[in-house]
Amino acid sequence: MKPRISFITLTVDNLEKAVAFYRDGLGWPTEGIIGEQYENGAAAFFKLENNLMFALWPRQSLANDSGLPLGKAEPTHVLLAHNVDSEEAVDAILDEASKAGAAWVKPAKTTSWGGYAGYFMDPEKHLWEVVYNPHL
């Protein structure tokens, strides 16, 4: 297996609300919800940089498709990080996410390793870190 990730899929309880947050709130381009004509097929896709795809898919659909039981959603199961080029950019993106409906988790502050980071949760409680790492 090559060391590559092509898709990042977040499962959601409310697909319409999640699409609205990323599309309307954060301005990510998407064709919207597609595949509704198929059993467990409704999803939304967002093309990110470097050919990475970001998808939203109902949690129940993943459980049905994988054959695994529907588990409890936990914000600390996965962390998505958005690295930016300045502390000001961290503050601006956290502000944008808040205006789009994100919940503040931790305001941005200087980290123990010399960076600057803050956390928010999207409306489906996925945890995001917005970070400036001067070492990268």
PANUSE-62785 format. One line per 3 residues: number of its first residue (from 1); for each residue x, y, z negated of N, C-alpha, C, O. Coordinates in steps of 0.2 Angstrom, whole numbers, plus 5000, padded with zeros to 4 digits. Layout:
residues N
NUM	X:Y:Z:X:Y:Z:X:Y:Z:X:Y:Z | ... $
end
This chain:
residues 136
1	5004:4994:5000:5000:5000:5000:5004:5006:5000:5009:5007:4996 | 5003:5011:5004:5007:5017:5005:5005:5022:4999:4999:5021:4997 | 5009:5025:4996:5008:5030:4991:5004:5036:4993:5007:5042:4994 $
4	4998:5035:4994:4994:5041:4997:4986:5040:4995:4984:5035:4994 | 4983:5046:4993:4976:5046:4992:4973:5050:4997:4975:5056:4999 | 4968:5047:5000:4964:5051:5005:4958:5054:5003:4956:5059:5006 $
7	4954:5051:4998:4948:5054:4995:4949:5054:4988:4951:5050:4984 | 4946:5060:4985:4944:5060:4978:4937:5061:4978:4934:5065:4980 | 4934:5056:4974:4926:5056:4974:4924:5057:4966:4926:5053:4962 $
10	4920:5062:4965:4917:5063:4959:4910:5060:4959:4906:5062:4963 | 4908:5056:4954:4901:5054:4953:4898:5059:4949:4900:5062:4945 | 4891:5060:4951:4887:5065:4948:4880:5062:4947:4878:5058:4950 $
13	4877:5066:4942:4870:5064:4941:4865:5068:4945:4859:5066:4947 | 4867:5074:4947:4863:5078:4951:4867:5081:4957:4870:5086:4957 | 4866:5077:4962:4870:5079:4968:4869:5086:4971:4873:5089:4973 $
16	4862:5088:4971:4861:5095:4974:4864:5100:4970:4867:5105:4972 | 4864:5099:4963:4867:5104:4959:4874:5105:4959:4877:5110:4959 | 4877:5099:4960:4885:5098:4961:4887:5101:4967:4892:5105:4968 $
19	4883:5100:4973:4885:5103:4979:4884:5110:4979:4889:5114:4982 | 4879:5113:4976:4878:5120:4975:4884:5123:4972:4886:5129:4973 | 4887:5120:4966:4892:5123:4962:4898:5124:4967:4901:5129:4967 $
22	4900:5118:4970:4906:5118:4974:4906:5122:4981:4910:5126:4983 | 4900:5122:4984:4899:5125:4990:4897:5133:4989:4901:5137:4992 | 4892:5134:4985:4890:5141:4984:4894:5145:4979:4895:5151:4980 $
25	4895:5141:4974:4899:5145:4968:4906:5146:4970:4909:5151:4968 | 4910:5140:4972:4917:5141:4973:4919:5142:4981:4924:5143:4982 | 4914:5142:4985:4915:5143:4992:4918:5138:4996:4921:5139:5001 $
28	4918:5132:4994:4921:5126:4998:4916:5124:5003:4910:5123:5002 | 4919:5124:5009:4915:5122:5015:4913:5115:5015:4916:5110:5014 | 4906:5114:5017:4904:5107:5018:4898:5107:5022:4895:5112:5024 $
31	4896:5101:5025:4890:5100:5029:4884:5099:5025:4878:5099:5027 | 4885:5099:5018:4880:5097:5013:4879:5090:5012:4883:5086:5014 | 4873:5088:5010:4872:5081:5008:4870:5078:5015:4866:5080:5019 $
34	4874:5072:5016:4872:5068:5022:4871:5061:5019:4872:5059:5013 | 4869:5057:5024:4868:5049:5022:4862:5048:5018:4861:5042:5016 | 4857:5052:5018:4851:5051:5013:4847:5045:5016:4843:5042:5013 $
37	4848:5044:5023:4844:5039:5026:4846:5032:5024:4843:5027:5026 | 4852:5031:5021:4855:5024:5019:4854:5023:5011:4855:5028:5007 | 4853:5017:5010:4853:5015:5003:4859:5017:5000:4865:5014:5002 $
40	4860:5020:4994:4866:5022:4991:4871:5027:4995:4877:5027:4994 | 4868:5030:5001:4872:5033:5005:4873:5041:5005:4877:5044:5007 | 4868:5044:5001:4868:5051:5000:4875:5053:4997:4877:5051:4991 $
43	4878:5058:5000:4885:5060:4997:4886:5067:5001:4883:5069:5006 | 4891:5071:4998:4893:5077:5001:4901:5077:5001:4904:5074:4997 | 4904:5079:5007:4911:5079:5008:4913:5086:5009:4910:5090:5012 $
46	4919:5087:5007:4923:5094:5007:4930:5092:5010:4933:5089:5006 | 4932:5095:5015:4939:5094:5018:4943:5099:5014:4942:5105:5015 | 4948:5096:5011:4953:5100:5007:4960:5101:5011:4960:5098:5017 $
49	4965:5104:5009:4971:5105:5012:4974:5098:5013:4973:5094:5009 | 4979:5098:5018:4983:5092:5019:4979:5085:5020:4981:5080:5018 | 4973:5086:5024:4969:5081:5025:4966:5077:5019:4964:5071:5020 $
52	4966:5080:5014:4963:5077:5008:4955:5078:5008:4953:5084:5009 | 4951:5073:5007:4944:5074:5006:4941:5073:4999:4944:5069:4995 | 4937:5078:4997:4934:5078:4991:4927:5076:4992:4923:5079:4996 $
55	4924:5071:4988:4917:5069:4989:4913:5069:4983:4916:5069:4977 | 4907:5070:4983:4902:5070:4978:4897:5064:4979:4895:5064:4985 | 4896:5060:4975:4892:5054:4976:4888:5052:4969:4891:5053:4964 $
58	4882:5051:4970:4878:5049:4964:4881:5044:4960:4883:5038:4963 | 4881:5044:4953:4884:5039:4949:4880:5032:4950:4884:5027:4950 | 4874:5033:4950:4870:5027:4951:4872:5023:4958:4872:5017:4958 $
61	4873:5027:4963:4875:5024:4969:4881:5020:4969:4882:5015:4971 | 4886:5023:4965:4893:5020:4964:4892:5013:4960:4894:5008:4962 | 4888:5013:4955:4886:5007:4951:4883:5002:4955:4885:4996:4955 $
64	4878:5004:4959:4875:4999:4964:4879:4996:4969:4880:4990:4970 | 4884:5001:4972:4888:4999:4977:4894:4994:4975:4896:4989:4978 | 4896:4996:4969:4902:4992:4966:4900:4986:4962:4904:4981:4961 $
67	4894:4986:4960:4891:4980:4956:4893:4981:4949:4892:4976:4945 | 4896:4986:4947:4898:4988:4940:4892:4991:4936:4888:4995:4940 | 4891:4990:4930:4886:4993:4926:4887:5001:4926:4893:5003:4926 $
70	4882:5005:4926:4882:5012:4925:4884:5014:4918:4881:5012:4913 | 4890:5017:4918:4893:5018:4911:4892:5025:4910:4889:5029:4913 | 4894:5027:4903:4893:5034:4901:4898:5039:4904:4904:5037:4905 $
73	4896:5044:4907:4900:5049:4909:4904:5053:4904:4901:5055:4899 | 4911:5053:4904:4915:5056:4899:4919:5061:4903:4923:5060:4907 | 4919:5067:4900:4924:5073:4903:4931:5071:4903:4935:5074:4907 $
76	4933:5067:4898:4941:5066:4898:4943:5060:4902:4949:5058:4901 | 4939:5057:4906:4941:5051:4910:4945:5053:4915:4950:5049:4917 | 4944:5059:4918:4948:5061:4924:4949:5068:4923:4945:5072:4921 $
79	4955:5071:4925:4957:5078:4925:4959:5080:4932:4963:5077:4935 | 4955:5085:4935:4957:5088:4941:4961:5094:4940:4959:5098:4936 | 4967:5095:4943:4971:5101:4942:4972:5105:4948:4972:5102:4953 $
82	4971:5111:4947:4972:5116:4953:4978:5120:4951:4977:5125:4947 | 4984:5119:4955:4990:5123:4953:4990:5129:4957:4989:5129:4964 | 4991:5135:4954:4991:5141:4958:4998:5145:4957:5002:5142:4953 $
85	4999:5150:4960:5006:5153:4960:5007:5159:4955:5012:5162:4956 | 5002:5160:4951:5003:5166:4946:4998:5165:4940:4993:5162:4941 | 5000:5168:4935:4995:5168:4929:4989:5172:4931:4983:5170:4929 $
88	4989:5177:4935:4984:5181:4937:4979:5177:4941:4973:5178:4941 | 4982:5172:4945:4977:5168:4949:4974:5163:4945:4968:5162:4946 | 4977:5161:4940:4973:5156:4935:4967:5160:4932:4962:5157:4932 $
91	4968:5166:4930:4963:5170:4927:4957:5171:4932:4951:5171:4930 | 4959:5173:4938:4954:5174:4943:4950:5168:4945:4944:5169:4946 | 4953:5162:4945:4950:5156:4947:4945:5154:4941:4939:5152:4942 $
94	4948:5155:4935:4943:5153:4929:4937:5158:4929:4932:5155:4928 | 4938:5164:4931:4932:5169:4931:4928:5167:4937:4921:5167:4936 | 4930:5165:4942:4926:5163:4948:4922:5157:4946:4916:5156:4948 $
97	4925:5152:4943:4922:5146:4941:4916:5147:4936:4911:5144:4936 | 4918:5151:4931:4913:5153:4926:4907:5157:4929:4901:5155:4928 | 4908:5161:4934:4902:5164:4938:4898:5160:4942:4892:5161:4943 $
100	4901:5154:4944:4898:5149:4948:4894:5144:4943:4890:5140:4946 | 4895:5145:4937:4891:5140:4932:4895:5135:4928:4892:5131:4925 | 4902:5136:4929:4906:5131:4925:4906:5133:4918:4904:5139:4916 $
103	4907:5128:4913:4907:5129:4906:4915:5130:4904:4919:5126:4906 | 4916:5135:4900:4923:5136:4898:4925:5130:4893:4920:5129:4889 | 4931:5128:4893:4933:5123:4889:4938:5126:4884:4938:5125:4878 $
106	4943:5129:4888:4949:5132:4884:4951:5138:4888:4953:5137:4894 | 4951:5144:4886:4954:5150:4889:4961:5149:4891:4965:5145:4888 | 4963:5152:4896:4970:5152:4899:4975:5155:4894:4973:5160:4890 $
109	4980:5151:4893:4985:5154:4888:4992:5151:4890:4992:5146:4894 | 4997:5154:4888:5004:5151:4889:5005:5144:4886:5003:5143:4880 | 5007:5139:4890:5008:5132:4887:5014:5131:4883:5019:5136:4884 $
112	5015:5126:4880:5021:5124:4876:5027:5123:4881:5033:5124:4879 | 5026:5121:4887:5031:5120:4892:5033:5126:4897:5036:5126:4902 | 5030:5132:4895:5031:5138:4899:5027:5140:4905:5028:5144:4908 $
115	5021:5136:4905:5017:5137:4911:5011:5142:4908:5011:5145:4902 | 5005:5142:4911:5000:5146:4909:4994:5142:4912:4993:5141:4918 | 4989:5140:4908:4983:5136:4910:4977:5137:4906:4977:5139:4900 $
118	4972:5135:4909:4965:5135:4906:4961:5130:4908:4962:5127:4914 | 4955:5128:4905:4951:5122:4907:4944:5124:4908:4941:5129:4904 | 4940:5121:4912:4933:5122:4913:4930:5115:4915:4934:5111:4917 $
121	4924:5115:4914:4920:5109:4916:4915:5111:4921:4911:5116:4921 | 4914:5107:4927:4909:5109:4932:4902:5107:4929:4902:5104:4923 | 4897:5109:4932:4890:5107:4929:4889:5100:4928:4884:5098:4924 $
124	4893:5095:4931:4892:5088:4930:4897:5086:4924:4898:5080:4923 | 4901:5090:4921:4905:5089:4916:4912:5086:4918:4915:5082:4914 | 4914:5087:4924:4921:5085:4926:4926:5090:4924:4924:5096:4925 $
127	4931:5088:4921:4936:5093:4918:4941:5095:4923:4944:5091:4927 | 4942:5102:4924:4947:5105:4928:4952:5109:4924:4950:5112:4919 | 4958:5108:4926:4963:5113:4923:4965:5117:4929:4967:5115:4935 $
130	4966:5124:4928:4969:5128:4932:4975:5131:4929:4975:5133:4923 | 4981:5130:4933:4987:5130:4930:4992:5134:4934:4992:5133:4940 | 4996:5138:4931:5002:5140:4935:5008:5137:4932:5009:5137:4926 $
133	5012:5133:4936:5018:5130:4933:5024:5133:4937:5025:5132:4942 | 5028:5137:4933:5034:5140:4936:5039:5135:4938:5044:5137:4941 | 5039:5129:4936:5044:5124:4937:5043:5120:4943:5047:5117:4945 $
136	5037:5121:4947:5036:5118:4953:5038:5122:4959:5037:5120:4965 $
end
